[in-house]
């Protein structure tokens, strides 16, 4: 019985061998999540306001914060924005705040986008993407961090949702009870 290896070109054997080695030894990719943030305190994020001025953002102490990471070019982000505004309108501003961080380079585009949708809750700009990509290490948009009254991340929600739904409100309001 003759070996079939003798009929395969050497380059095919080498490619197969390299492929198998890569499969077994390639480092795992970072997960598409922000769960590594659970238990972390969010403080002093270097961002821009919507006029392009530098600001250092920290969540308001004593308030549960819904921190939404989004971009104008992200379809699920665009879709969920009106429900975030309705949530901001409905929540007790003494206990809660909704804040957006846009991963966009153009403050004019972000202002225009928000204005067209009558979004008035606080939005800031991560024009260099350093905060979202490097500090928070978030890889998926939209991502929303729920922070307790001390600014500690207590929940991470990936993807878009209806923020003014009973389920979403319950998720947020239970944080004020702890």
C-alpha positions in Angstrom: 0.0 0.0 0.0 1.4 3.3 -1.1 1.4 6.4 1.1 -0.8 9.3 0.0 1.7 11.8 1.4 4.0 11.2 -1.5 1.4 12.5 -3.9 0.8 15.8 -2.1 3.1 18.8 -3.0 5.4 19.8 -0.2 4.0 23.3 0.0 0.5 21.9 0.8 2.0 19.8 3.6 3.8 22.9 5.0 0.7 25.1 4.8 -1.4 22.4 6.6 1.3 22.1 9.3 1.5 25.8 9.8 -2.3 26.1 9.9 -2.6 23.4 12.6 0.2 25.1 14.7 -1.6 28.5 14.4 -4.9 26.9 15.5 -3.4 25.4 18.6 -0.9 28.1 19.6 -2.7 31.4 18.6 -3.6 33.5 21.6 -7.3 33.8 22.3 -8.9 37.1 21.3 -10.3 39.4 23.9 -14.0 38.7 24.4 -16.5 41.1 23.0 -17.6 42.2 26.4 -16.9 44.7 29.0 -17.4 42.4 32.0 -13.8 43.0 33.1 -15.2 46.4 34.2 -17.5 44.9 36.8 -16.5 46.2 40.2 -14.3 48.9 38.7 -14.8 52.6 39.6 -15.2 55.0 36.7 -13.5 58.3 37.5 -11.8 61.2 35.7 -12.3 60.1 32.1 -10.5 62.6 29.8 -13.1 63.5 27.2 -14.4 66.5 25.2 -17.7 68.3 25.6 -19.7 68.9 22.5 -18.0 72.2 21.9 -14.6 70.4 21.7 -13.4 71.6 25.1 -11.5 69.1 27.3 -13.3 67.9 30.4 -12.7 65.3 33.0 -15.8 63.2 33.5 -16.6 61.4 36.8 -20.2 60.2 37.5 -22.2 62.3 39.9 -21.7 60.9 43.4 -24.9 59.7 45.0 -26.6 59.0 41.6 -27.0 55.7 39.7 -25.5 56.4 36.3 -26.5 54.9 32.9 -23.2 55.4 30.9 -23.9 54.7 27.3 -21.0 54.2 24.9 -22.1 54.8 21.3 -21.3 56.3 17.9 -23.2 58.1 15.1 -22.1 55.5 12.6 -23.5 52.5 14.7 -27.0 51.5 13.6 -28.1 49.9 17.0 -26.7 53.0 18.8 -28.8 55.3 16.5 -31.8 53.1 17.1 -31.7 53.1 20.9 -30.9 56.8 21.4 -34.6 58.0 21.5 -35.4 55.4 24.2 -32.4 56.6 26.2 -33.7 60.2 26.1 -37.2 58.9 27.2 -35.5 57.1 30.1 -33.6 60.2 31.1 -36.9 62.2 31.0 -38.7 59.6 33.2 -36.0 58.9 35.8 -35.8 61.0 39.0 -32.9 63.3 38.3 -32.1 63.4 42.1 -31.3 59.7 42.0 -30.3 58.9 38.4 -28.4 60.3 35.5 -28.0 59.2 31.9 -24.7 60.1 30.2 -23.5 59.3 26.7 -20.0 59.0 25.4 -19.8 59.2 21.6 -16.9 57.5 19.8 -16.8 60.1 17.0 -14.1 62.4 15.8 -16.5 65.3 14.7 -18.2 67.2 17.5 -20.4 69.0 14.9 -21.7 65.7 13.6 -22.6 64.5 17.1 -24.3 67.8 18.0 -26.3 67.5 14.7 -27.2 63.9 15.4 -28.4 64.6 18.9 -30.3 67.7 17.9 -32.2 65.9 15.1 -33.4 63.5 17.7 -34.1 66.0 20.5 -31.5 64.3 22.8 -30.6 66.6 25.6 -29.1 64.4 28.3 -25.4 64.9 28.8 -23.2 63.6 26.0 -19.5 63.8 25.8 -17.0 62.9 23.0 -14.2 60.4 22.9 -12.7 61.9 19.7 -9.4 59.9 20.0 -11.2 56.6 21.1 -8.7 56.4 23.9 -11.2 56.2 26.7 -13.5 53.6 25.0 -10.8 51.5 23.4 -7.8 51.8 25.8 -9.1 52.8 29.2 -12.5 51.0 29.3 -11.3 48.3 26.8 -14.8 48.1 25.3 -15.0 46.4 21.9 -18.6 46.5 21.0 -21.0 49.3 20.5 -23.4 50.2 21.9 -22.2 49.2 25.4 -23.9 50.5 28.5 -22.4 50.5 31.9 -24.7 50.8 35.0 -22.8 52.5 37.8 -24.0 52.6 41.4 -24.0 55.7 43.6 -20.3 55.4 44.2 -19.4 55.2 40.5 -18.7 51.5 40.6 -19.7 49.4 37.5 -22.4 47.0 38.7 -23.7 45.9 35.3 -22.7 45.8 31.6 -25.1 45.6 28.8 -23.9 44.9 25.3 -26.0 45.8 22.3 -29.0 48.0 21.8 -32.2 47.9 23.8 -35.4 49.8 24.5 -34.2 51.7 27.6 -37.6 53.0 28.6 -39.0 49.4 28.8 -40.2 48.1 32.2 -37.3 45.5 32.1 -34.6 48.1 31.5 -36.1 50.5 34.1 -36.2 47.7 36.7 -32.6 46.8 36.0 -31.5 50.4 36.6 -33.9 51.2 39.5 -32.8 48.2 41.5 -29.3 49.7 41.8 -30.7 52.7 43.8 -32.1 50.2 46.3 -28.6 48.8 47.2 
